[in-house]
Amino acid sequence: MAKTIVGLEVTEEGVRAAEVTIGRAPSVVAFGAVPLPPGAAKDSEVFDREAVVLALRQLWQRSGIRSKRVILGIGSRRILVREFTTQALRPDLLRQALPFQVHDLLPVPVEQAVLDFAPVAQHGDQVTGLLVAAVAETVEDLVSTVGRAKVTVDVVDLAPFALARAAGVIADAGETVAAIHLGDHTSYVVVVRDGVPRFVRIIPVDIPTQASRTRELAMLSEAAEGAVELEEVLETVPPSSQPPMRRSRGGVRTARPTELSEAAVADLAARLRSTLAFYSERAGDRPLARVLLSGAGSVTPGLAAALAASLPIPVEYVGAARLAGGKTIPPGDDDLNLVTTVGLALRGGR
């Protein structure tokens, strides 16, 4: 069997992974996703370790993924990604110098951060690129949790960089494209040229998707069952002995909206448009050629149309099935969500 690489992501809604062969023509060998209970994880942070470990074990059992070595993607609104210019140095020397150069830019003390630098362009003895800073404790806890599921993390990669890698597979040579991945809780905007990320924005926004709706219904059902059980218990207690209670409408908590309102869709489209406009104003003679949409949130009714109507360039959907051959990934949320997951795996073969 050809050597394979596994991309893995832990999101608020669940864990997902894709195993891809390495080579000129990458092929998806296996893939899968397992939902997480509410509150188990969020923004690549683990809050219920046991729940995440169980989901990871189920993911490997159900998906048929064989390799236990992964490239782990992280994507969080707490991760800093910004343009940074520094003196051109050998990679090893730059890694040593970076903490001293960027400590004033970080939201946490430098000793509590994990740093990375992705060079984009060099002019003379100066190199410009994207500085990435994440909270070390969060990353270490995530890696440790994955390890408890008997899975080894070889590399931790930024999910927007994986999205850039995926966009590079689809874009034509020399073409500048914007890849937008809209998730349940966190979304990414990445501008890519020749496979290199030139611009990254991480956008915090809750978007109702099929996964979030399914989970919300399960929570409401559980709450309703609990309310019925409580009523049955209270029937056996004299009214004078019952504690004072406040009830929400319908006896259970109200779910978040099952769809974004027209106003919310218009607002999100405007935020995405302004983000792309911010890049375009600085891009000079390298204008955007098209927008590639992925992620389960991208099929929110009216969103693609609203974005396309506000931009002078084409907007199209991209699924993981366009990135690699092999095992068929059916159209739907999994195909849209696995774009970044497959993009992680592509790091090992390009």
LUMTI-580658 format. One record per residue (C-alpha): residue number from 1; chain; x, y, z. Coordinates in nm, 2 decimals, m for minus. Layout:
// residues N
+-------+------+--------+--------+--------+
! torro ! zake !      u !      v !      w !
+-------+------+--------+--------+--------+
!   NUM !    A !      X !      Y !      Z !
...
+-------+------+--------+--------+--------+
// end
This chain:
// residues 350
+-------+------+--------+--------+--------+
! torro ! zake !      u !      v !      w !
+-------+------+--------+--------+--------+
!     1 !    A !   0.00 !   0.00 !   0.00 !
!     2 !    A !   0.13 !   0.35 !  m0.08 !
!     3 !    A !   0.24 !   0.57 !   0.20 !
!     4 !    A !  m0.04 !   0.78 !   0.34 !
!     5 !    A !  m0.08 !   1.09 !   0.55 !
!     6 !    A !  m0.38 !   1.16 !   0.77 !
!     7 !    A !  m0.52 !   1.51 !   0.83 !
!     8 !    A !  m0.72 !   1.55 !   1.16 !
!     9 !    A !  m0.93 !   1.83 !   1.29 !
!    10 !    A !  m1.11 !   1.87 !   1.63 !
!    11 !    A !  m1.39 !   2.13 !   1.60 !
!    12 !    A !  m1.69 !   2.23 !   1.81 !
!    13 !    A !  m1.92 !   2.00 !   1.63 !
!    14 !    A !  m1.70 !   1.69 !   1.60 !
!    15 !    A !  m1.38 !   1.53 !   1.50 !
!    16 !    A !  m1.30 !   1.45 !   1.13 !
!    17 !    A !  m1.01 !   1.29 !   0.95 !
!    18 !    A !  m0.90 !   1.20 !   0.60 !
!    19 !    A !  m0.62 !   0.96 !   0.49 !
!    20 !    A !  m0.46 !   1.05 !   0.16 !
!    21 !    A !  m0.18 !   0.88 !  m0.04 !
!    22 !    A !   0.14 !   1.08 !  m0.11 !
!    23 !    A !   0.25 !   1.15 !  m0.46 !
!    24 !    A !   0.18 !   1.34 !  m0.78 !
!    25 !    A !  m0.18 !   1.22 !  m0.79 !
!    26 !    A !  m0.30 !   1.21 !  m0.42 !
!    27 !    A !  m0.58 !   0.97 !  m0.35 !
!    28 !    A !  m0.83 !   0.96 !  m0.06 !
!    29 !    A !  m0.81 !   0.62 !   0.10 !
!    30 !    A !  m1.05 !   0.67 !   0.39 !
!    31 !    A !  m1.23 !   0.95 !   0.57 !
!    32 !    A !  m1.49 !   1.00 !   0.84 !
!    33 !    A !  m1.64 !   1.23 !   1.10 !
!    34 !    A !  m1.79 !   1.17 !   1.45 !
!    35 !    A !  m2.00 !   1.43 !   1.63 !
!    36 !    A !  m1.90 !   1.56 !   1.98 !
!    37 !    A !  m2.14 !   1.62 !   2.27 !
!    38 !    A !  m2.21 !   1.99 !   2.35 !
!    39 !    A !  m1.92 !   2.16 !   2.53 !
!    40 !    A !  m1.66 !   1.89 !   2.46 !
!    41 !    A !  m1.45 !   2.11 !   2.24 !
!    42 !    A !  m1.45 !   2.46 !   2.08 !
!    43 !    A !  m1.20 !   2.65 !   1.87 !
!    44 !    A !  m0.95 !   2.36 !   1.87 !
!    45 !    A !  m0.96 !   2.36 !   2.25 !
!    46 !    A !  m1.06 !   2.05 !   2.45 !
!    47 !    A !  m1.30 !   2.09 !   2.75 !
!    48 !    A !  m1.41 !   1.73 !   2.79 !
!    49 !    A !  m1.11 !   1.51 !   2.73 !
!    50 !    A !  m1.28 !   1.18 !   2.77 !
!    51 !    A !  m1.55 !   1.27 !   2.52 !
!    52 !    A !  m1.29 !   1.37 !   2.26 !
!    53 !    A !  m1.08 !   1.06 !   2.31 !
!    54 !    A !  m1.39 !   0.84 !   2.27 !
!    55 !    A !  m1.49 !   1.02 !   1.95 !
!    56 !    A !  m1.14 !   0.98 !   1.81 !
!    57 !    A !  m1.14 !   0.61 !   1.88 !
!    58 !    A !  m1.48 !   0.58 !   1.71 !
!    59 !    A !  m1.36 !   0.78 !   1.41 !
!    60 !    A !  m1.07 !   0.53 !   1.35 !
!    61 !    A !  m1.30 !   0.23 !   1.40 !
!    62 !    A !  m1.57 !   0.35 !   1.17 !
!    63 !    A !  m1.37 !   0.52 !   0.89 !
!    64 !    A !  m1.12 !   0.24 !   0.82 !
!    65 !    A !  m0.83 !   0.49 !   0.85 !
!    66 !    A !  m0.52 !   0.27 !   0.92 !
!    67 !    A !  m0.24 !   0.51 !   0.99 !
!    68 !    A !  m0.22 !   0.64 !   1.35 !
!    69 !    A !   0.02 !   0.93 !   1.26 !
!    70 !    A !  m0.15 !   1.26 !   1.18 !
!    71 !    A !  m0.11 !   1.62 !   1.08 !
!    72 !    A !  m0.33 !   1.80 !   1.33 !
!    73 !    A !  m0.51 !   2.12 !   1.21 !
!    74 !    A !  m0.58 !   2.40 !   1.45 !
!    75 !    A !  m0.81 !   2.70 !   1.39 !
!    76 !    A !  m0.91 !   2.94 !   1.66 !
!    77 !    A !  m1.02 !   3.30 !   1.70 !
!    78 !    A !  m0.75 !   3.31 !   1.97 !
!    79 !    A !  m0.48 !   3.24 !   1.72 !
!    80 !    A !  m0.29 !   3.55 !   1.60 !
!    81 !    A !  m0.22 !   3.56 !   1.22 !
!    82 !    A !  m0.07 !   3.89 !   1.09 !
!    83 !    A !   0.18 !   4.01 !   0.83 !
!    84 !    A !   0.53 !   4.05 !   0.96 !
!    85 !    A !   0.86 !   4.17 !   0.81 !
!    86 !    A !   1.20 !   4.08 !   0.94 !
!    87 !    A !   1.56 !   4.03 !   0.83 !
!    88 !    A !   1.61 !   3.73 !   0.60 !
!    89 !    A !   1.78 !   3.46 !   0.80 !
!    90 !    A !   1.83 !   3.08 !   0.78 !
!    91 !    A !   1.52 !   2.91 !   0.90 !
!    92 !    A !   1.69 !   2.78 !   1.22 !
!    93 !    A !   1.83 !   3.12 !   1.30 !
!    94 !    A !   1.49 !   3.29 !   1.24 !
!    95 !    A !   1.32 !   3.05 !   1.47 !
!    96 !    A !   1.57 !   3.15 !   1.74 !
!    97 !    A !   1.53 !   3.52 !   1.68 !
!    98 !    A !   1.15 !   3.53 !   1.63 !
!    99 !    A !   1.05 !   3.53 !   2.00 !
!   100 !    A !   1.27 !   3.83 !   2.07 !
!   101 !    A !   1.13 !   4.02 !   1.77 !
!   102 !    A !   0.76 !   3.97 !   1.82 !
!   103 !    A !   0.71 !   3.96 !   2.20 !
!   104 !    A !   0.54 !   4.30 !   2.19 !
!   105 !    A !   0.29 !   4.18 !   1.93 !
!   106 !    A !   0.16 !   3.88 !   2.13 !
!   107 !    A !  m0.16 !   3.87 !   2.34 !
!   108 !    A !   0.02 !   3.64 !   2.59 !
!   109 !    A !   0.38 !   3.63 !   2.72 !
!   110 !    A !   0.62 !   3.49 !   2.46 !
!   111 !    A !   0.71 !   3.19 !   2.67 !
!   112 !    A !   0.34 !   3.09 !   2.67 !
!   113 !    A !   0.31 !   3.10 !   2.29 !
!   114 !    A !   0.38 !   2.87 !   2.00 !
!   115 !    A !   0.52 !   3.07 !   1.71 !
!   116 !    A !   0.55 !   3.00 !   1.34 !
!   117 !    A !   0.65 !   3.22 !   1.04 !
!   118 !    A !   0.54 !   3.15 !   0.68 !
!   119 !    A !   0.76 !   3.35 !   0.44 !
!   120 !    A !   0.58 !   3.50 !   0.14 !
!   121 !    A !   0.82 !   3.73 !  m0.04 !
!   122 !    A !   1.17 !   3.86 !   0.00 !
!   123 !    A !   1.30 !   4.21 !  m0.10 !
!   124 !    A !   1.67 !   4.25 !  m0.05 !
!   125 !    A !   1.76 !   4.14 !   0.30 !
!   126 !    A !   1.41 !   4.17 !   0.42 !
!   127 !    A !   1.15 !   3.89 !   0.42 !
!   128 !    A !   0.78 !   3.94 !   0.46 !
!   129 !    A !   0.54 !   3.67 !   0.56 !
!   130 !    A !   0.27 !   3.56 !   0.80 !
!   131 !    A !   0.34 !   3.54 !   1.17 !
!   132 !    A !   0.13 !   3.28 !   1.36 !
!   133 !    A !   0.10 !   3.27 !   1.74 !
!   134 !    A !  m0.10 !   3.03 !   1.94 !
!   135 !    A !  m0.13 !   2.96 !   2.31 !
!   136 !    A !   0.11 !   2.68 !   2.39 !
!   137 !    A !  m0.10 !   2.53 !   2.67 !
!   138 !    A !  m0.40 !   2.50 !   2.43 !
!   139 !    A !  m0.19 !   2.33 !   2.16 !
!   140 !    A !  m0.02 !   2.10 !   2.41 !
!   141 !    A !  m0.35 !   1.99 !   2.56 !
!   142 !    A !  m0.50 !   1.91 !   2.22 !
!   143 !    A !  m0.19 !   1.71 !   2.12 !
!   144 !    A !  m0.20 !   1.53 !   2.45 !
!   145 !    A !  m0.57 !   1.44 !   2.41 !
!   146 !    A !  m0.52 !   1.31 !   2.06 !
!   147 !    A !  m0.23 !   1.10 !   2.20 !
!   148 !    A !  m0.46 !   0.94 !   2.46 !
!   149 !    A !  m0.66 !   0.79 !   2.17 !
!   150 !    A !  m0.34 !   0.62 !   2.06 !
!   151 !    A !  m0.29 !   0.86 !   1.77 !
!   152 !    A !   0.05 !   1.04 !   1.72 !
!   153 !    A !   0.07 !   1.40 !   1.61 !
!   154 !    A !   0.36 !   1.44 !   1.37 !
!   155 !    A !   0.29 !   1.80 !   1.28 !
!   156 !    A !   0.06 !   2.08 !   1.41 !
!   157 !    A !  m0.06 !   2.30 !   1.12 !
!   158 !    A !  m0.28 !   2.60 !   1.09 !
!   159 !    A !  m0.61 !   2.51 !   0.93 !
!   160 !    A !  m0.62 !   2.82 !   0.71 !
!   161 !    A !  m0.28 !   2.71 !   0.57 !
!   162 !    A !  m0.44 !   2.37 !   0.49 !
!   163 !    A !  m0.72 !   2.57 !   0.31 !
!   164 !    A !  m0.45 !   2.76 !   0.11 !
!   165 !    A !  m0.30 !   2.42 !   0.01 !
!   166 !    A !  m0.63 !   2.30 !  m0.10 !
!   167 !    A !  m0.70 !   2.62 !  m0.30 !
!   168 !    A !  m0.36 !   2.58 !  m0.46 !
!   169 !    A !  m0.46 !   2.25 !  m0.61 !
!   170 !    A !  m0.76 !   2.41 !  m0.78 !
!   171 !    A !  m0.63 !   2.75 !  m0.88 !
!   172 !    A !  m0.45 !   2.80 !  m1.22 !
!   173 !    A !  m0.09 !   2.89 !  m1.23 !
!   174 !    A !  m0.04 !   3.25 !  m1.14 !
!   175 !    A !  m0.40 !   3.29 !  m1.04 !
!   176 !    A !  m0.49 !   3.47 !  m0.72 !
!   177 !    A !  m0.79 !   3.33 !  m0.55 !
!   178 !    A !  m0.98 !   3.38 !  m0.22 !
!   179 !    A !  m1.07 !   3.06 !  m0.03 !
!   180 !    A !  m1.35 !   3.10 !   0.23 !
!   181 !    A !  m1.42 !   2.81 !   0.46 !
!   182 !    A !  m1.74 !   2.87 !   0.67 !
!   183 !    A !  m1.76 !   2.65 !   0.97 !
!   184 !    A !  m2.02 !   2.61 !   1.25 !
!   185 !    A !  m1.83 !   2.84 !   1.48 !
!   186 !    A !  m1.51 !   2.97 !   1.32 !
!   187 !    A !  m1.45 !   3.07 !   0.96 !
!   188 !    A !  m1.14 !   3.14 !   0.75 !
!   189 !    A !  m1.06 !   3.37 !   0.47 !
!   190 !    A !  m0.73 !   3.30 !   0.29 !
!   191 !    A !  m0.59 !   3.46 !  m0.03 !
!   192 !    A !  m0.37 !   3.23 !  m0.22 !
!   193 !    A !  m0.13 !   3.27 !  m0.52 !
!   194 !    A !   0.08 !   2.99 !  m0.65 !
!   195 !    A !  m0.02 !   2.78 !  m0.35 !
!   196 !    A !   0.12 !   3.03 !  m0.11 !
!   197 !    A !  m0.11 !   3.20 !   0.15 !
!   198 !    A !  m0.07 !   3.58 !   0.11 !
!   199 !    A !  m0.34 !   3.69 !   0.35 !
!   200 !    A !  m0.53 !   3.51 !   0.64 !
!   201 !    A !  m0.83 !   3.62 !   0.84 !
!   202 !    A !  m1.00 !   3.41 !   1.11 !
!   203 !    A !  m1.36 !   3.52 !   1.16 !
!   204 !    A !  m1.56 !   3.43 !   1.47 !
!   205 !    A !  m1.93 !   3.37 !   1.37 !
!   206 !    A !  m2.19 !   3.10 !   1.46 !
!   207 !    A !  m2.35 !   2.96 !   1.15 !
!   208 !    A !  m2.64 !   2.71 !   1.19 !
!   209 !    A !  m2.55 !   2.39 !   0.99 !
!   210 !    A !  m2.70 !   2.05 !   0.97 !
!   211 !    A !  m2.46 !   1.92 !   1.24 !
!   212 !    A !  m2.54 !   2.21 !   1.48 !
!   213 !    A !  m2.91 !   2.16 !   1.42 !
!   214 !    A !  m2.89 !   1.79 !   1.49 !
!   215 !    A !  m2.71 !   1.85 !   1.81 !
!   216 !    A !  m2.95 !   2.12 !   1.91 !
!   217 !    A !  m3.24 !   1.89 !   1.86 !
!   218 !    A !  m3.07 !   1.62 !   2.07 !
!   219 !    A !  m3.01 !   1.87 !   2.35 !
!   220 !    A !  m3.38 !   1.99 !   2.34 !
!   221 !    A !  m3.50 !   1.63 !   2.34 !
!   222 !    A !  m3.28 !   1.55 !   2.64 !
!   223 !    A !  m3.40 !   1.87 !   2.82 !
!   224 !    A !  m3.76 !   1.78 !   2.75 !
!   225 !    A !  m3.72 !   1.43 !   2.88 !
!   226 !    A !  m3.56 !   1.58 !   3.19 !
!   227 !    A !  m3.85 !   1.82 !   3.23 !
!   228 !    A !  m4.10 !   1.53 !   3.21 !
!   229 !    A !  m3.91 !   1.34 !   3.47 !
!   230 !    A !  m3.90 !   1.64 !   3.70 !
!   231 !    A !  m4.27 !   1.68 !   3.66 !
!   232 !    A !  m4.33 !   1.32 !   3.76 !
!   233 !    A !  m4.11 !   1.36 !   4.07 !
!   234 !    A !  m4.29 !   1.68 !   4.17 !
!   235 !    A !  m4.62 !   1.51 !   4.15 !
!   236 !    A !  m4.52 !   1.29 !   4.44 !
!   237 !    A !  m4.41 !   1.60 !   4.65 !
!   238 !    A !  m4.67 !   1.81 !   4.84 !
!   239 !    A !  m4.71 !   2.16 !   4.67 !
!   240 !    A !  m4.60 !   2.33 !   5.00 !
!   241 !    A !  m4.27 !   2.14 !   4.99 !
!   242 !    A !  m4.19 !   2.21 !   4.62 !
!   243 !    A !  m3.91 !   2.46 !   4.56 !
!   244 !    A !  m3.98 !   2.78 !   4.37 !
!   245 !    A !  m3.90 !   2.73 !   4.00 !
!   246 !    A !  m3.87 !   2.94 !   3.69 !
!   247 !    A !  m3.97 !   2.79 !   3.36 !
!   248 !    A !  m3.87 !   2.90 !   3.02 !
!   249 !    A !  m4.12 !   2.91 !   2.74 !
!   250 !    A !  m4.23 !   2.55 !   2.66 !
!   251 !    A !  m4.06 !   2.41 !   2.96 !
!   252 !    A !  m3.72 !   2.38 !   2.79 !
!   253 !    A !  m3.46 !   2.62 !   2.68 !
!   254 !    A !  m3.49 !   2.79 !   2.35 !
!   255 !    A !  m3.27 !   2.67 !   2.06 !
!   256 !    A !  m3.05 !   2.90 !   1.86 !
!   257 !    A !  m3.20 !   2.98 !   1.52 !
!   258 !    A !  m3.21 !   2.70 !   1.27 !
!   259 !    A !  m3.12 !   2.93 !   0.99 !
!   260 !    A !  m2.96 !   3.27 !   0.96 !
!   261 !    A !  m3.21 !   3.55 !   0.91 !
!   262 !    A !  m3.19 !   3.76 !   0.59 !
!   263 !    A !  m3.03 !   4.04 !   0.79 !
!   264 !    A !  m2.77 !   3.81 !   0.93 !
!   265 !    A !  m2.69 !   3.66 !   0.59 !
!   266 !    A !  m2.65 !   4.01 !   0.45 !
!   267 !    A !  m2.43 !   4.11 !   0.74 !
!   268 !    A !  m2.20 !   3.80 !   0.70 !
!   269 !    A !  m2.17 !   3.86 !   0.32 !
!   270 !    A !  m2.08 !   4.22 !   0.39 !
!   271 !    A !  m1.81 !   4.11 !   0.64 !
!   272 !    A !  m1.66 !   3.87 !   0.39 !
!   273 !    A !  m1.68 !   4.13 !   0.11 !
!   274 !    A !  m1.50 !   4.40 !   0.33 !
!   275 !    A !  m1.23 !   4.15 !   0.42 !
!   276 !    A !  m1.16 !   4.08 !   0.06 !
!   277 !    A !  m1.18 !   4.45 !  m0.02 !
!   278 !    A !  m0.91 !   4.51 !   0.25 !
!   279 !    A !  m0.68 !   4.27 !   0.08 !
!   280 !    A !  m0.76 !   4.40 !  m0.27 !
!   281 !    A !  m0.67 !   4.76 !  m0.17 !
!   282 !    A !  m0.32 !   4.64 !  m0.09 !
!   283 !    A !  m0.28 !   4.38 !  m0.37 !
!   284 !    A !  m0.18 !   4.62 !  m0.65 !
!   285 !    A !  m0.16 !   4.45 !  m0.98 !
!   286 !    A !  m0.26 !   4.10 !  m0.85 !
!   287 !    A !  m0.64 !   4.12 !  m0.83 !
!   288 !    A !  m0.86 !   3.83 !  m0.71 !
!   289 !    A !  m0.98 !   3.61 !  m0.99 !
!   290 !    A !  m1.25 !   3.41 !  m0.81 !
!   291 !    A !  m1.38 !   3.30 !  m0.47 !
!   292 !    A !  m1.38 !   2.94 !  m0.36 !
!   293 !    A !  m1.64 !   2.85 !  m0.10 !
!   294 !    A !  m1.62 !   2.55 !   0.13 !
!   295 !    A !  m1.74 !   2.44 !   0.48 !
!   296 !    A !  m2.09 !   2.34 !   0.58 !
!   297 !    A !  m2.18 !   2.70 !   0.66 !
!   298 !    A !  m2.13 !   2.80 !   0.30 !
!   299 !    A !  m2.46 !   2.64 !   0.20 !
!   300 !    A !  m2.66 !   2.87 !   0.42 !
!   301 !    A !  m2.96 !   2.98 !   0.21 !
!   302 !    A !  m2.89 !   3.30 !   0.03 !
!   303 !    A !  m2.53 !   3.35 !   0.14 !
!   304 !    A !  m2.35 !   3.25 !  m0.18 !
!   305 !    A !  m2.59 !   3.46 !  m0.39 !
!   306 !    A !  m2.55 !   3.76 !  m0.16 !
!   307 !    A !  m2.17 !   3.73 !  m0.18 !
!   308 !    A !  m2.17 !   3.68 !  m0.56 !
!   309 !    A !  m2.40 !   3.98 !  m0.60 !
!   310 !    A !  m2.16 !   4.20 !  m0.41 !
!   311 !    A !  m1.84 !   4.10 !  m0.59 !
!   312 !    A !  m1.72 !   4.15 !  m0.94 !
!   313 !    A !  m1.57 !   3.80 !  m0.96 !
!   314 !    A !  m1.71 !   3.45 !  m0.98 !
!   315 !    A !  m1.80 !   3.26 !  m0.66 !
!   316 !    A !  m1.80 !   2.88 !  m0.67 !
!   317 !    A !  m1.83 !   2.59 !  m0.43 !
!   318 !    A !  m1.53 !   2.36 !  m0.37 !
!   319 !    A !  m1.56 !   2.01 !  m0.21 !
!   320 !    A !  m1.29 !   1.77 !  m0.10 !
!   321 !    A !  m1.37 !   1.54 !  m0.39 !
!   322 !    A !  m1.21 !   1.80 !  m0.62 !
!   323 !    A !  m0.88 !   1.78 !  m0.44 !
!   324 !    A !  m0.79 !   1.41 !  m0.47 !
!   325 !    A !  m0.92 !   1.10 !  m0.64 !
!   326 !    A !  m0.97 !   0.76 !  m0.47 !
!   327 !    A !  m1.26 !   0.69 !  m0.24 !
!   328 !    A !  m1.57 !   0.88 !  m0.33 !
!   329 !    A !  m1.68 !   1.16 !  m0.10 !
!   330 !    A !  m2.05 !   1.22 !  m0.16 !
!   331 !    A !  m2.17 !   1.58 !  m0.21 !
!   332 !    A !  m2.29 !   1.74 !   0.12 !
!   333 !    A !  m2.15 !   1.87 !   0.44 !
!   334 !    A !  m1.87 !   1.61 !   0.47 !
!   335 !    A !  m1.74 !   1.70 !   0.13 !
!   336 !    A !  m1.74 !   2.07 !   0.21 !
!   337 !    A !  m1.60 !   2.03 !   0.56 !
!   338 !    A !  m1.32 !   1.79 !   0.45 !
!   339 !    A !  m1.16 !   2.05 !   0.23 !
!   340 !    A !  m0.93 !   2.17 !   0.51 !
!   341 !    A !  m0.89 !   1.82 !   0.64 !
!   342 !    A !  m0.76 !   1.69 !   0.31 !
!   343 !    A !  m0.56 !   2.00 !   0.27 !
!   344 !    A !  m0.37 !   1.91 !   0.60 !
!   345 !    A !  m0.29 !   1.57 !   0.45 !
!   346 !    A !  m0.16 !   1.73 !   0.13 !
!   347 !    A !   0.12 !   1.89 !   0.33 !
!   348 !    A !   0.29 !   1.56 !   0.34 !
!   349 !    A !   0.30 !   1.51 !  m0.03 !
!   350 !    A !   0.38 !   1.85 !  m0.18 !
+-------+------+--------+--------+--------+
// end
